[in-house]
Amino acid sequence: MKRSFRFLFALLMLLLAGCSITAASSTPESQPETTAITVLAPAPSATPALTLTASIVPATEVTEPYDDAVYLLDGVCFEFLWERAGQIWVWNNAADLAAFYNAVDESELCPDSVEWASFDFGEHVLVAGTQATQGCDAAYSVLAFTQDDQARTQTLWLVLDVQSGCSYELVQPYVWAIERPPAGYMIFVEYVGAR
């Protein structure tokens, strides 16, 4: 029975991960329109301003230099992610990922222990985070991934698109696997003007 429940729970979480994890706080309005919010996170001051000349590519279509690894958050409940909205994590190895899973379990916000997923950290690190907002739906787009050799930083530039017209509480997580940076480089995430 417990195994069936876990399977159904995992299946439900997988379905929710494809959309947004939502908690309804009211009924959606008839014709939602797409607007955006601006969410800012600190980036290194030495990083030059980003000038975009190419069109924005949705994260689901991006293949290089990052792969979507949000499956690692399957089973992490809405409440845990909501309380950590705005946080950014860089996981360099399996111990970092294990520490995250332990933090989920120790928080006692999720009804069950989270099932740990594995990831091959050989040539990659994981960049993860979450944002909370209100709307009908939300999704990230990757604008760019830049490297500043003088400041020894790499920056993942993101925009969070929010479909307005509803007052649902949304928490939108992301986990991207990126190539391991050169030794001594720091990784930052910058949330820029949303669409």
N, C-alpha and C positions, 0 to 999 in steps of 0.2 A: 504494500500500500504506500509506504513512504517513498519507494522508488518511483511509483506511478505519479505521485504528487510532485516529486522533483522533476520528472520528465515534463509534466504538464507546465510546471512553473518555468522551467528552462525554455520550453517552446513559447510560452507567453512572453517571456523577456526577449527572446529573439525577435518575435513579431514587433514588440514595442521598440526595440533598438532600430528597426528599419524606419520608423517614424520618429516621433519625439516621445519621451516619457511624459505623460500629461496627467494632471489631476484636475478634474472639471470643477470650476468654481461658478460657472453660469452657462446658459445656453448660447450657442453660437448665433450670431446675427446672420441675416439672409445672404448678403453679398460681401464676403470679406475682401478687403483690398490689401495689397502687399505694401507694407512700409518697413522701415528699418529703425533699429536703435543703434546707438553708438556705445560700445563697451570698450573701455580703455584699460590696458594692463601695462605696468611699467616695462620699459625696454631700456637698454643701455643708452646713456646720454651721448656716447660717442658714435652711435649709429646714425648715419646720415638719413635725412628724410627720404621716404620711398616715393619715387616717381614712376607711376604705372603708365606704360605705353601699349601694353597688350590687353586684350579683352580678358575679363574675369572668367576663370574656368571653375565650374562647380567641383567640389571636392570628390564627388562620386566618380568623376571622369578623370581625375588626376592619377597618373601612374608613377611619375618620377618627380623628385627623388623620394617620395613618401608613399606609403601604402596605408590604407585604412585598417586599423586594428581595434576598432571599437568593440569587437566581439569580446575583448578582454574584460569589459565591464558588464557582460551578461550576468544577471543575478545580483548586481549592485542596485539596491533599491533607490527609489525616487527620493526618499527622505535624506539618505546619506549624501547623494549628489546635490540636493537642494541646499543643504547646510554648508556645502563646500563650494558653492557657486563663486566663481571668480578666481578660484585657486588654479594654479598651473603646476603640473608635475613633469619632471624629466626622470625617466627610469633608465638607468644605465646597465642594469644587470638583473638577474632573477631575484637577487636579494631585495632590490628596490621594489620590484613588483610584489614580492611576498610581504614586505612591510606595508604596502598599500592594502592588500587583502586582509592582513591582520588588523589594520586600522578600521576597516569596514566591520569586521566581526566584533572588535572591541567596542565600537561605538554603540552597539546594541540598538541601532536604528532600524536594521533590517530584521524581519521576522525569523529568517533562517541564516545559517552560515553560508557565506558566498562560496560557490565552487570555483576553485582556482583553475585558471587556464594557463597554459604554458606558451612561451614565446622564445624563439631562437635569437638571442642577443649577439650572436657572433659578429655580424657586420652592421648591426642597427642598434639604435636607442629608441625609446618611446617618448613622445611628447604628448601629454594628456592634459585635459582641463574640462571645465564645465561652466556654463553661464545659465543664469535663471532670468526669465522674462515672463511677460504675459502676451497672449495672442492665440491664434488658431494653430499655428505650426511654426517651427524654426529649423533652420539648417545652416551649416557653415559652408563657406566657400574659401578656398585657398587663393589668395591674391598672388603671393610670391614667397620664395624662400631665398633669402639673401645671406651673403657671407661678407663680413668686414675683416680682412686680414690684419689691418692695422690695430683694430680693437680686439681682435681674436674672438669674434662673436659670430653666431649664426642666428638669424631671426626668421621665424615662421609668421607671415602676415596673414591674418584671417579677417573675414567679415561674417557677421551673424545676420542672416536674413530672417525677419520675423513677419509672418502673415498676420495682419491685424484683423480686427472685427470680432474677436472673441476675448473673453477675460479668463481663459484657462491659464493656470500656472504651468509654465513649461520649464524644464531643465534639459539643456542640450549638451551632452558630453561629446568629446572627441578624443580619439587616440590615434596618432599617426606614427608609423615606424619610419624613421629617417636614417640615412646612412650615418654611421658613427662619425662624429666630427673629428678633425685633427686634434692631436693632444693639446691640452691647454685652452681649448675653445669653450665658451659658454653658449648655451642655447637659450633664446628668449622667444616669447610669443607676444606679438603685437596685434591688438584688436584695433582695426582702423575703421573709418567711416562706414557705417553699415548701409545696406541698400534696402 
